[in-house]
Amino acid sequence: MTDRRPERPRLGRGLSALMADVAVPPETAPDSPVRRDVLRVPVEAIRPNPDQPRRAFPADAMADLANSIRERGVLQPLIVRELPEGSGTYEIVAGERRWRAAQMAQVHDLPVLVRSFTDAEAIEVAIIENIQRADLNPVEEAAAFRQLMDRFGHTQERLAEALGKSRSHIANSLRLLSLPEEVLEHLREGRLTAGHARALVPLANAAEAAKAVIARGLSVRQTEELARRPQKASRSPAKRPAKDADTRALEADLSANLGMPVSIDHRAEDGGGTVTIRYSSLEALDSLCRMLSSGSGLVE
């Protein structure tokens, strides 16, 4: 069996071209004109993509989608590619939720758009489709942005333009990934909102602060006020001067691009200083090493 995972490819076509394939027309009424390139394919001839970035398919949401399909059918085609060529079997590039729900609804064939994607392009389109259509939580969305940047070399500006989102939204989402795993779990489970979590990013004791926010039911504004309060010093011999706005902005940009907390301590007297990067796992350290060795993922 061959390894189908790509090795940071440079794609032959840009993100906008891939977006054109993901952005199929919105769902229409059953009597609307049918696209000529849409095929009907038996459900059993369609396979899920083993590299599909989305793994969670909540039962309640799938049941609702299955009920909708029973009543109205699958109105929006799946995007697939033929595997291998001429075999009559297809791999899903975008639309696995519809495929799963259709089986629950006992639908026997599905509308599909067949596209000639490489392995790398198929993964990229699957990520984009999740961002555009799926009900992603803030952590899943941030991880999708990071994956598009790390694996395919897209910049924050390019993602913002192609996905119809602001650059600040992309940057703020990426900052969430610098939070401890405990805080990210609160965010995944809905105990914290993205606004709460962003306020906690600068804190060294973010996990403890998150517990306090949840226990006290604080609003986002109250959480921001909590984060602005002076933190308890831990055996610091001397009080350091406040960092200037340029240094704080550079720290924020580096943290957003690396997906890890970055601290810059600059000495005005001799122009030297230190840059500290904190990582939360061996996987994060490995990702950092790859970014530093390749020169990607740094400030643009």
C-alpha positions as CSV (number, residue, x, y, z in Angstrom):
1,M,0.0,0.0,0.0
2,T,1.4,3.4,-1.0
3,D,1.7,6.3,1.4
4,R,-0.8,8.9,0.2
5,R,0.2,11.7,2.4
6,P,1.7,14.7,0.5
7,E,5.0,16.3,1.2
8,R,4.3,20.0,1.3
9,P,3.6,20.3,-2.4
10,R,3.6,23.4,-4.5
11,L,0.3,23.2,-6.2
12,G,0.0,23.8,-9.9
13,R,-3.2,25.8,-9.5
14,G,-4.0,28.5,-6.9
15,L,-6.3,28.5,-4.0
16,S,-8.9,30.5,-5.9
17,A,-9.1,27.8,-8.6
18,L,-9.7,25.1,-6.0
19,M,-12.3,27.4,-4.4
20,A,-14.2,27.4,-7.6
21,D,-14.6,23.6,-7.3
22,V,-15.6,23.8,-3.7
23,A,-18.1,26.7,-4.2
24,V,-20.7,24.7,-6.1
25,P,-24.0,26.5,-6.6
26,P,-26.3,26.8,-3.5
27,E,-29.1,24.3,-2.9
28,T,-31.9,24.9,-5.3
29,A,-35.5,23.7,-5.7
30,P,-36.0,20.3,-7.3
31,D,-37.4,21.8,-10.5
32,S,-34.4,24.1,-11.1
33,P,-32.1,23.4,-14.1
34,V,-29.7,20.6,-13.5
35,R,-26.0,21.1,-14.2
36,R,-24.8,19.1,-17.2
37,D,-21.7,17.9,-15.5
38,V,-23.5,16.3,-12.5
39,L,-23.6,12.5,-12.5
40,R,-25.7,10.1,-10.5
41,V,-23.5,7.5,-8.8
42,P,-24.5,4.5,-6.6
43,V,-23.8,5.1,-2.9
44,E,-21.8,1.8,-2.8
45,A,-19.5,3.1,-5.5
46,I,-18.4,6.1,-3.4
47,R,-15.6,5.8,-0.8
48,P,-14.7,8.3,2.0
49,N,-11.3,10.0,1.8
50,P,-9.0,8.4,4.4
51,D,-7.2,11.8,4.8
52,Q,-10.4,13.7,5.5
53,P,-9.4,16.3,8.0
54,R,-12.8,16.2,9.8
55,R,-13.3,13.2,12.1
56,A,-16.3,14.2,14.2
57,F,-19.8,13.7,12.8
58,P,-22.2,14.6,15.7
59,A,-25.2,12.2,15.8
60,D,-27.9,14.9,16.2
61,A,-26.6,16.9,13.3
62,M,-26.4,13.9,11.1
63,A,-29.9,12.8,12.0
64,D,-31.2,16.2,11.0
65,L,-29.4,16.1,7.7
66,A,-30.7,12.6,7.0
67,N,-34.3,13.8,7.7
68,S,-33.8,16.6,5.3
69,I,-32.4,14.3,2.6
70,R,-35.5,12.0,3.0
71,E,-37.8,14.9,2.4
72,R,-35.9,16.8,-0.3
73,G,-33.1,14.5,-1.6
74,V,-29.4,15.5,-1.9
75,L,-29.7,18.9,-3.7
76,Q,-26.0,19.8,-3.6
77,P,-23.6,17.5,-5.5
78,L,-20.6,15.8,-3.8
79,I,-17.2,16.6,-5.3
80,V,-15.4,13.3,-6.0
81,R,-12.5,11.9,-8.0
82,E,-12.3,8.6,-9.8
83,L,-10.0,5.9,-8.2
84,P,-8.3,4.4,-10.0
85,E,-9.0,5.8,-13.5
86,G,-11.8,4.0,-15.2
87,S,-12.7,1.7,-12.3
88,G,-16.1,3.2,-11.7
89,T,-15.4,3.9,-8.0
90,Y,-15.0,7.4,-6.6
91,E,-13.4,9.0,-3.6
92,I,-15.0,11.9,-1.8
93,V,-13.2,15.2,-1.9
94,A,-16.0,17.3,-0.4
95,G,-19.3,16.1,1.0
96,E,-18.7,13.2,3.3
97,R,-21.5,14.4,5.7
98,R,-24.0,14.2,2.8
99,W,-22.7,10.8,1.9
100,R,-23.1,9.5,5.4
101,A,-26.5,11.1,5.9
102,A,-27.7,9.7,2.6
103,Q,-26.9,6.2,3.8
104,M,-28.9,6.8,7.0
105,A,-31.8,8.0,4.8
106,Q,-31.4,4.9,2.6
107,V,-30.8,6.9,-0.5
108,H,-29.3,4.6,-3.3
109,D,-27.5,7.1,-5.5
110,L,-26.1,10.6,-5.2
111,P,-25.3,13.5,-7.5
112,V,-21.6,14.1,-7.9
113,L,-19.2,16.4,-9.7
114,V,-16.1,14.4,-10.9
115,R,-12.9,16.4,-10.7
116,S,-9.2,15.5,-11.5
117,F,-7.5,16.3,-8.2
118,T,-4.1,15.1,-7.1
119,D,-3.8,13.7,-3.6
120,A,-2.5,17.1,-2.3
121,E,-5.3,19.0,-4.0
122,A,-7.9,16.6,-2.7
123,I,-6.8,17.2,0.9
124,E,-6.6,21.0,0.4
125,V,-10.2,21.1,-1.0
126,A,-11.4,18.9,1.9
127,I,-10.0,21.4,4.3
128,I,-11.5,24.4,2.5
129,E,-14.9,22.7,2.3
130,N,-14.9,22.1,6.0
131,I,-14.1,25.8,6.7
132,Q,-16.8,27.0,4.2
133,R,-19.6,24.7,5.1
134,A,-19.2,22.5,8.2
135,D,-20.2,23.7,11.6
136,L,-16.6,23.9,12.9
137,N,-15.8,24.9,16.5
138,P,-13.2,27.6,16.9
139,V,-10.4,25.2,17.5
140,E,-11.2,23.1,14.4
141,E,-11.3,26.2,12.3
142,A,-8.0,27.5,13.6
143,A,-6.4,24.1,13.0
144,A,-7.7,24.1,9.4
145,F,-6.2,27.6,8.8
146,R,-2.9,26.4,10.3
147,Q,-2.9,23.2,8.1
148,L,-3.5,25.3,4.9
149,M,-0.5,27.5,5.9
150,D,1.8,24.7,7.0
151,R,1.1,22.1,4.3
152,F,0.4,24.3,1.3
153,G,2.3,27.6,2.0
154,H,-0.7,29.9,2.0
155,T,-0.3,33.2,3.8
156,Q,-2.9,34.8,6.1
157,E,-3.6,37.4,3.4
158,R,-4.2,34.8,0.8
159,L,-6.5,32.7,3.0
160,A,-8.5,35.8,4.0
161,E,-9.0,36.8,0.3
162,A,-9.9,33.3,-0.9
163,L,-12.2,32.4,2.0
164,G,-13.9,35.7,2.3
165,K,-12.7,36.4,5.8
166,S,-10.7,39.2,7.3
167,R,-7.0,38.9,8.0
168,S,-7.7,39.8,11.6
169,H,-10.1,36.8,11.8
170,I,-7.5,34.5,10.5
171,A,-4.8,35.9,12.8
172,N,-7.1,35.8,15.9
173,S,-8.1,32.2,15.1
174,L,-4.5,31.1,14.9
175,R,-3.7,32.8,18.2
176,L,-6.1,30.3,19.9
177,L,-3.7,27.4,19.1
178,S,-1.1,28.9,21.5
179,L,-3.4,28.2,24.4
180,P,-2.9,25.1,26.7
181,E,-4.7,22.0,25.7
182,E,-7.0,22.2,28.7
183,V,-8.3,25.6,27.5
184,L,-8.7,24.4,24.0
185,E,-10.9,21.5,25.3
186,H,-13.1,24.0,27.1
187,L,-13.4,25.9,23.8
188,R,-14.2,22.7,21.8
189,E,-16.9,21.7,24.3
190,G,-18.5,25.2,24.3
191,R,-17.7,26.0,27.9
192,L,-15.7,29.0,26.6
193,T,-16.4,31.2,23.5
194,A,-13.7,32.3,21.1
195,G,-13.9,35.8,22.6
196,H,-13.2,34.4,26.1
197,A,-10.3,32.3,24.8
198,R,-8.6,35.2,22.9
199,A,-8.6,37.2,26.1
200,L,-6.7,34.4,27.8
201,V,-4.0,34.1,25.2
202,P,-1.5,36.5,26.8
203,L,-1.8,34.8,30.3
204,A,0.9,32.5,31.6
205,N,-1.8,30.9,33.8
206,A,-4.4,30.7,31.1
207,A,-5.7,27.2,32.3
208,E,-6.3,28.5,35.8
209,A,-7.9,31.7,34.5
210,A,-10.2,29.6,32.2
211,K,-11.5,27.6,35.2
212,A,-12.3,30.9,37.0
213,V,-14.1,32.3,34.0
214,I,-16.2,29.2,33.7
215,A,-16.9,28.8,37.4
216,R,-17.9,32.5,37.8
217,G,-19.8,32.7,34.4
218,L,-17.8,35.7,33.3
219,S,-18.7,37.6,30.2
220,V,-16.1,38.2,27.5
221,R,-15.6,41.8,28.7
222,Q,-15.2,40.6,32.3
223,T,-12.6,38.1,31.1
224,E,-10.7,40.8,29.3
225,E,-10.7,42.8,32.5
226,L,-9.4,39.8,34.4
227,A,-6.6,39.3,31.9
228,R,-5.5,43.0,32.3
229,R,-5.1,42.6,36.0
230,P,-1.5,42.3,37.2
231,Q,-0.5,38.6,37.5
232,K,1.2,37.3,40.6
233,A,4.9,37.5,40.3
234,S,6.8,34.2,40.7
235,R,10.1,35.0,42.4
236,S,11.1,37.7,39.9
237,P,13.9,39.6,41.5
238,A,13.2,42.9,39.6
239,K,10.2,44.4,38.0
240,R,10.8,44.6,34.2
241,P,9.8,47.7,32.3
242,A,6.6,47.5,30.2
243,K,7.1,46.4,26.6
244,D,6.5,49.0,23.9
245,A,3.7,48.7,21.4
246,D,6.0,47.6,18.5
247,T,7.4,44.7,20.6
248,R,3.9,43.6,21.7
249,A,2.7,43.7,18.0
250,L,5.7,41.7,16.9
251,E,5.0,39.1,19.6
252,A,1.4,38.8,18.5
253,D,2.3,38.4,14.8
254,L,4.9,35.7,15.6
255,S,2.5,33.9,17.9
256,A,-0.2,33.9,15.3
257,N,2.1,32.7,12.5
258,L,3.8,30.0,14.6
259,G,0.7,29.0,16.5
260,M,2.7,29.1,19.7
261,P,3.2,31.7,22.5
262,V,6.2,33.9,21.7
263,S,7.9,36.4,24.1
264,I,10.5,39.0,23.1
265,D,12.8,40.5,25.7
266,H,14.7,43.4,24.1
267,R,17.5,45.2,25.8
268,A,17.6,48.9,24.8
269,E,21.0,49.5,26.2
270,D,22.9,47.1,23.8
271,G,20.2,46.2,21.2
272,G,20.3,42.5,22.1
273,G,17.7,40.3,23.6
274,T,16.0,36.9,23.6
275,V,13.0,35.4,21.8
276,T,11.2,32.6,23.8
277,I,8.8,30.2,22.1
278,R,6.7,27.9,24.3
279,Y,5.3,24.7,22.9
280,S,2.7,22.4,24.4
281,S,3.6,19.0,23.0
282,L,6.3,17.0,21.1
283,E,4.1,17.4,17.9
284,A,4.2,21.2,18.3
285,L,8.0,21.1,18.8
286,D,8.4,19.0,15.7
287,S,6.2,21.4,13.7
288,L,8.3,24.3,15.0
289,C,11.5,22.6,13.9
290,R,10.1,22.0,10.4
291,M,9.0,25.6,10.1
292,L,12.4,27.0,11.2
293,S,14.4,24.6,9.0
294,S,12.3,25.4,5.9
295,G,11.9,29.1,6.6
296,S,8.1,29.0,6.4
297,G,5.5,30.0,8.9
298,L,7.4,33.1,10.0
299,V,6.4,36.7,9.9
300,E,5.3,37.7,6.4
